[in-house]
Amino acid sequence: MKVAVIGGGAVGATAAYDLADRGGDVTLFDRGDVGSGSTGRAAGICYDAFAADVDARVADRAVARFREFSGQGGFRFEETPYVWFAREGDERRERAIREHVPRMQANDRDVELVNPADLAAEWPALRTDDVAAAAVTRDAGCVRPAAYAELLAGKAESAGARVETGTEVGVSTDPTGVTVGGDRRGFDAVLVAAGAHTKRVLADAGVPVALKPYRVQALTTADGPDVPLTYDATGGFYLRPYGDGLLAGDGTEAVESDPDDWKRDADDWFVADVRDGLAYRVGHDAEVTDAWAGLCTATPDRDPLLGEIRDGLYVAAGWQGHGFMRSPALGEAAAEAVLGGEGVPAFDPTRFTGDEEFDIVEGMAIEESS
């Protein structure tokens, strides 16, 4: 089977590897370098603590594969517990955490509610005197996202795939193919996993999709205390160990962004807010070493679009900020769909027409069940 994969981020590189490893004749295209788009700007946080059964299965498979690939090339999965909490007075998020944890446990996730005193005993640098409800999962870790994409693209090449970077492509649907430099190439299937550019690539082929790119922000510090992966749901920011320092962020901009015309540097207000947040939460006066923005993609129901959207044309996008952490499983599922398997039926892209109106919602938001 001859397959084109458009997008050399974590999901596209994984799909290319899995397709080639199963005997596919695969070409992976990227307009830049492998991992140079949203993947290279991702936070590298990985965990399996999801309350929905489909999300839990996908995340479980993703973490298992991260561990499987760890130690190959320059890629490492660094085990780090993940803690998330709501502050006193934030009754809505407190209720949500207390509701979600039993559902996660029902999905065989290694998750537990934990009291603030126990958090403080394990991580003294983490302020907990204002915590109303907190949970921790041990099945979590941190990685360097670009290193993962580079590893999987290399494994794809070793399995026989061709990788063409610095290549702008267009998609044709009748019959399925791609156009490179004015030359049309025919394929049995085309998988578009182009991140924030997915909507535009498919629109040029006359295929509308319910996707909106949106901007998020992050920063790194020169040093920092010993803390776990942490999400302050009330404060709306996360932090994680990063070398000798910390990586912290969120800074969601809930408006649709142009995937070719957006601000790559972080905003001054965001840097100031996160520095204040770190000073309050971990008592750290952060020396910021880098601050940047990246693009995520939203869908109307906050679930991805993954599967066949037209005959021979497949899409894998709409990760709502959770794409990298689930990429080993999502790329595998996309490859399975291309090869005739069921992929992830709940993420079927044909559930939308592509004309839906919807608001962008921050991907890490903790909400009560409706």
C-alpha positions in Angstrom: 0.0 0.0 0.0 1.4 3.4 -1.0 0.8 6.0 1.6 1.6 9.7 2.0 1.8 11.1 5.5 1.7 15.0 5.6 3.2 16.3 8.8 6.4 15.3 10.5 5.3 16.0 14.1 5.0 13.4 16.8 1.7 11.9 15.4 2.7 12.0 11.8 6.2 10.5 12.5 4.6 7.7 14.6 2.1 6.9 11.9 4.8 6.8 9.3 6.8 4.4 11.4 3.9 2.1 12.1 2.8 2.1 8.5 6.3 1.3 7.2 6.9 -1.3 9.9 3.7 -3.1 8.7 4.9 -3.2 5.1 3.5 0.1 3.7 5.3 2.1 1.0 5.4 5.3 2.9 6.5 8.9 2.2 6.5 11.4 5.1 6.3 15.0 4.1 6.9 18.1 6.2 7.1 21.8 5.2 9.9 22.3 7.7 12.1 19.9 9.6 10.8 16.9 11.6 9.4 18.0 14.9 9.9 21.7 14.1 6.2 22.7 14.3 3.9 22.4 17.3 5.7 19.2 18.5 8.9 21.2 19.0 7.0 23.8 21.1 5.1 21.2 23.2 5.6 20.9 27.0 6.6 17.2 26.9 4.2 16.2 29.7 2.9 12.6 29.6 0.3 11.0 31.8 -2.5 8.5 31.6 -4.9 10.0 34.1 -8.1 10.4 32.1 -11.7 9.8 33.3 -13.2 8.9 30.0 -12.7 5.3 29.0 -11.5 6.0 25.5 -9.0 8.7 26.6 -7.7 6.4 29.3 -7.1 3.5 26.9 -5.3 5.8 24.4 -3.2 7.4 27.1 -2.3 4.0 28.6 -1.0 2.8 25.3 0.8 6.1 24.7 2.7 5.9 28.0 3.5 2.2 27.4 5.1 3.1 24.1 7.0 6.1 25.4 8.6 3.6 27.9 9.2 1.2 25.1 11.1 3.8 23.0 12.9 5.3 25.9 16.7 4.9 25.7 16.7 4.7 21.9 18.6 7.4 20.2 18.5 10.6 22.2 15.0 10.0 23.5 14.3 9.5 27.3 11.1 9.1 29.3 11.8 10.5 32.7 9.5 9.1 35.4 7.8 12.0 37.3 4.5 11.8 39.3 1.7 14.1 38.2 -0.2 16.2 40.8 -3.3 18.4 40.1 -5.4 20.3 42.5 -8.0 22.9 43.1 -7.7 25.7 45.7 -10.0 26.5 48.6 -13.0 28.5 47.4 -12.9 26.9 43.9 -15.8 24.6 44.7 -16.6 23.7 41.0 -13.1 22.4 40.3 -12.9 20.7 43.7 -16.1 18.8 42.9 -14.7 17.9 39.5 -11.5 16.4 40.9 -13.4 14.4 43.5 -15.7 13.2 40.7 -13.0 12.4 38.2 -10.6 10.3 40.4 -13.1 7.4 41.0 -13.8 7.3 37.3 -10.1 7.2 36.5 -9.7 4.4 39.0 -12.6 2.5 37.3 -10.4 2.7 34.2 -7.6 1.0 36.1 -5.6 4.3 36.3 -3.1 4.4 39.2 -4.6 7.6 40.7 -5.6 8.6 44.2 -6.9 11.6 46.1 -4.2 12.9 48.4 -4.4 15.3 51.3 -2.4 18.5 51.4 -0.2 17.4 54.3 1.0 14.3 52.4 1.7 16.4 49.4 3.8 18.8 51.5 5.6 15.9 53.1 6.7 14.4 49.8 7.4 17.7 48.0 8.3 20.3 50.7 8.8 23.0 48.0 5.2 22.8 46.9 2.8 25.1 48.7 -0.3 23.2 49.8 -1.9 25.3 52.5 -4.6 26.6 50.2 -5.3 23.2 48.5 -8.9 22.0 48.8 -8.7 18.8 46.7 -5.7 17.1 45.1 -4.9 14.0 43.2 -1.7 12.2 42.1 -0.8 9.6 39.5 2.5 7.9 39.5 2.2 6.7 35.9 3.6 9.9 34.3 6.7 11.4 33.0 8.5 14.1 31.1 10.2 13.9 27.7 11.8 16.2 25.0 9.2 16.2 22.3 11.5 17.0 19.3 13.7 14.1 20.3 10.7 11.8 20.1 9.7 13.0 16.6 13.2 12.7 15.4 13.5 9.1 16.8 10.2 7.9 15.2 11.1 9.6 11.8 14.4 7.8 11.9 12.7 4.5 12.8 10.3 5.1 9.9 13.3 5.5 7.5 14.9 2.4 8.9 11.7 0.5 8.2 11.8 1.7 4.5 9.9 5.0 4.6 11.1 8.1 2.7 11.2 11.4 4.6 11.0 14.6 2.6 11.4 17.7 4.6 11.3 21.4 3.5 8.5 20.3 1.2 5.2 22.1 0.7 2.5 19.7 -0.6 -1.1 20.0 -1.7 -3.7 17.3 -1.4 -6.0 16.0 -4.2 -8.9 13.8 -3.6 -10.0 12.5 -7.0 -8.0 10.3 -7.2 -6.1 10.5 -3.9 -2.6 12.1 -4.2 -0.3 15.0 -3.3 1.2 17.7 -5.4 4.9 18.6 -4.9 6.4 21.5 -6.8 3.7 21.2 -9.4 4.1 17.5 -9.9 1.3 15.2 -8.9 2.0 11.9 -7.1 -0.6 9.3 -6.7 -1.1 7.3 -3.5 -3.5 4.7 -2.3 -4.0 6.8 0.9 -3.1 10.2 2.2 -3.0 10.9 6.0 -3.0 14.6 6.9 -1.4 15.1 10.3 -0.2 18.7 9.8 -1.2 20.1 13.2 -2.4 23.7 13.0 -2.1 23.6 9.1 -4.4 20.6 8.8 -7.6 22.7 8.3 -5.9 24.7 5.6 -4.4 21.7 3.8 -7.8 20.0 3.7 -9.7 23.2 2.8 -7.4 23.6 -0.3 -8.6 20.1 -1.3 -12.3 21.1 -0.8 -12.7 19.2 2.5 -13.9 21.3 5.4 -13.0 20.1 9.0 -14.2 21.4 12.4 -10.8 22.6 13.6 -9.5 25.8 15.1 -5.8 26.5 15.8 -5.2 28.5 19.0 -2.2 29.9 20.7 -0.7 28.7 24.0 2.5 29.8 25.8 5.3 28.4 28.0 8.6 29.4 29.5 11.7 27.8 31.1 13.8 28.8 34.1 17.5 28.5 34.9 16.9 26.6 38.1 14.1 25.4 40.4 13.1 23.3 43.4 12.3 19.6 43.4 8.6 19.4 42.4 6.5 16.9 40.4 4.5 17.6 37.3 1.9 20.0 38.7 -1.3 21.5 37.5 -2.9 24.3 39.5 -6.4 24.1 38.1 -7.6 27.2 39.9 -4.6 29.3 38.8 -4.7 27.9 35.3 -1.0 27.0 34.9 1.2 23.9 35.0 4.9 23.3 35.8 7.3 20.4 35.4 10.9 19.6 36.0 13.1 20.7 33.1 16.8 20.0 33.5 18.1 22.0 36.4 15.1 24.3 36.2 11.4 24.3 35.5 9.1 24.5 32.4 5.8 26.3 33.2 2.9 27.5 31.1 -0.5 27.5 29.7 -1.4 31.1 28.5 -4.2 29.9 26.3 -5.5 32.4 23.9 -9.1 31.4 23.3 -9.3 32.9 19.7 -8.6 31.2 16.4 -5.1 31.8 15.1 -3.8 32.0 11.6 -1.3 29.1 11.3 1.1 31.1 9.2 0.7 34.5 11.0 0.9 34.3 14.7 3.2 35.6 17.5 5.9 33.0 18.2 7.3 34.8 21.3 5.5 34.7 24.7 3.6 37.8 25.8 5.1 40.0 28.6 1.9 39.6 30.7 2.2 35.8 30.5 5.8 35.8 31.7 4.9 38.1 34.6 1.9 36.0 35.6 3.8 32.7 35.5 6.8 34.2 37.5 4.2 35.4 40.1 2.6 31.9 40.0 5.9 30.2 40.6 6.8 32.5 43.4 3.5 31.8 45.1 3.3 28.0 44.4 6.9 26.9 44.9 8.6 29.9 46.4 10.9 30.4 43.5 12.0 33.8 42.0 12.4 32.5 38.5 15.2 33.5 36.1 13.5 33.0 32.8 15.7 31.5 30.1 13.2 31.2 27.3 9.6 32.0 26.7 7.6 31.1 23.6 4.2 30.3 22.1 2.9 27.3 20.1 -0.3 26.3 18.4 -2.8 23.7 19.5 -6.0 22.7 17.7 -9.6 22.6 19.1 -12.7 20.7 18.0 -16.4 21.3 18.9 -16.4 18.4 21.5 -12.7 18.6 22.5 -12.1 15.1 21.0 -9.7 14.5 18.1 -10.5 13.9 14.4 -8.9 10.6 13.5 -9.8 8.4 10.6 -11.1 8.4 7.1 -12.8 11.6 6.0 -13.1 11.0 2.3 -12.3 7.8 0.3 -8.5 7.3 0.7 -8.1 10.6 2.7 -7.4 10.4 6.4 -7.0 13.1 9.1 -5.3 13.0 12.5 -5.7 16.4 14.3 -7.6 18.3 17.0 -5.7 17.3 20.0 -6.8 20.1 22.3 -3.3 20.4 23.8 -3.0 16.6 24.5 -1.7 15.5 21.2 2.0 15.0 22.0 1.4 13.1 25.2 -0.9 10.7 23.3 1.0 10.7 20.1 2.5 7.1 20.3 -1.0 5.8 20.5 -2.7 8.3 18.2 -0.2 7.7 15.4 -0.5 4.0 15.8 -4.3 4.3 15.6 -4.1 6.5 12.5 -1.9 3.9 10.9 -4.4 1.2 11.8 -7.2 3.1 10.3 -5.3 3.6 7.0 -4.6 -0.1 6.9 -8.3 -0.9 7.2 -8.7 -1.3 11.0 -11.2 0.6 13.1 -8.7 3.1 14.6 -10.6 4.9 17.4 -14.3 4.9 16.4 -15.1 7.7 19.0 -12.8 10.0 17.1 -14.4 9.4 13.7 -13.9 12.8 11.8 -17.2 12.4 9.9 -19.2 13.1 13.1 -18.9 16.8 12.1 -19.6 18.5 8.8 -16.8 21.1 9.2 -19.2 24.0 9.3 -19.8 23.9 13.1 -19.6 27.1 15.2 -17.8 26.5 18.5 -15.8 28.2 21.2 -12.2 27.3 22.0 -11.8 25.8 25.5 -8.4 25.4 27.3 -7.3 21.9 26.9 -6.3 21.2 30.6 -9.5 22.6 32.0 -11.1 20.4 34.7 -14.8 20.3 34.3 -17.6 18.5 36.1 -19.6 16.0 34.1 -22.7 17.4 32.6 
